[in-house]
């Protein structure tokens, strides 16, 4: 009993902080999502309106468009991060001159705040002053304008996300690859498997848990991307990069549409959970069940 | 099926040479055991045969083909690792069928061969299980199954039994030997356990420090060890060695140890008076009775079927294994009778057989 009480005492500060900054806001947002509240509207009162916010969502073209581009963004960004991250992790498993320096540089984006990343990419991609449009124009005669081209803006946000978060994937996969036993790989060579077969039949299934954990983390992060994109494109041009996080931000802050913004947040949380659950059911659960 | 020819093979890691010109001829269908203490290079040699370790010099042939530059997957060999190296994410059936799947065999054929291998190895009940749900012995059998479905030219075994308990080891030993008798495929088997080597091999290769010490049939090595190392390594309990010199006058010769123990010599021994020798006699070639060499009993270890007697004379400790039960007590005098036809004499300096 003694050690039990000591444990709770040691945990208490964390629990208190978690309670006030995690649990309370969550339930507050949940509560708000069932209310109509715009403090700067004609009627600034908080009015209970049942599931009206959620009903409105389904017919809200702005929200649906945002959901669409978000899914596209998450798909391209996370997939690219996984592929590039895996290739880099495999490269870091080998010895080459300057490996330590390269690995450090490669990890640097991870320690940068998203808002800084957004600023840097804005500086690099702003037409007429950015280095990237300038180089693309002088080398390939390509006109990159993220202020007018929806495709360009979308692509640059994906590349920015890949630039920022691939190192995380690389680090996790290096950890997974390093911890793999050597024997099954030697055995597979003897069993007649070529490199491609070893990758599909041995490497991939053996790093699958780490890979999926990474996908979960990246999926959740990408679904709630706000600051980088807000800084870079402000959600534009039009609503080309108005991802859900940006959409919520714009609903809640400039429009002060608190009730509706809360409802969108709850839906995004729900979608994230569903997406992770689907991945889990599709990829991990069958393995556990059979074992 | 094919023989294996290892010709003057060297292995260097940078400037360190770990294998010094090893040559071994293995005939088609032979069961060859590489045996030696840890670090003798036997596993490295096996990995070189498998193609997992490049060789620095020399040639390795499987059948008529030089395989120095051939990738493991193209050598047509099967290997069982000490750790079994099962694929943790595949079921028993998938593990066993993996080599066939890699060879793109039709599914019906894979199922049939896996089924047959499982039957031979008594794994039919476990085909749907994952390796983590199997016992050590079952895992070992899955690894064997994966090897036998291949019908390879050569089986390589790297200490496959050393992770099993003693009882299981004995029964698996028999199963592997039986399997060899049935399949008649060439087997190269690595172990540090000389009993495994003795019981299973057609031919034993004793290795030490990256060199071959002796190659021969098990009983040949037991009866005629070429040097002190092989004599001590083969046989359990290990051979007694006593250092000393040949003493004698008027045509009678005897062995006198450094500690003064006098032992009889076989009449035909080709040794000269004054020569420094190592006198070797196996514990099982000493009997106990009246007269003989007088020794003081130190410890008696009865095992039921036989009794091991450790006895001392001066600084020399000799043990004997006899079928009879011994009534003597520690400290008492006892008479050792040495079977003179079984005495081994080695040169005191080169340690080679005389």
Interface residues (C-beta under 8 A of the other chain):
Chain A: X181 X183 X184 X186 X187 X188 X189 X190 X191 X192 X193 X194 X197 X201 X202 X205 X206 X208 X287 X290 X291
Chain B: X50 X51 X52 X71 X72 X73 X74 X75 X77 X78 X79 X81 X83 X84 X85 X86 X87 X88 X89 X90 X91 X98 X99 X101 X102 X103 X128 X130 X132 X133 X146 X150
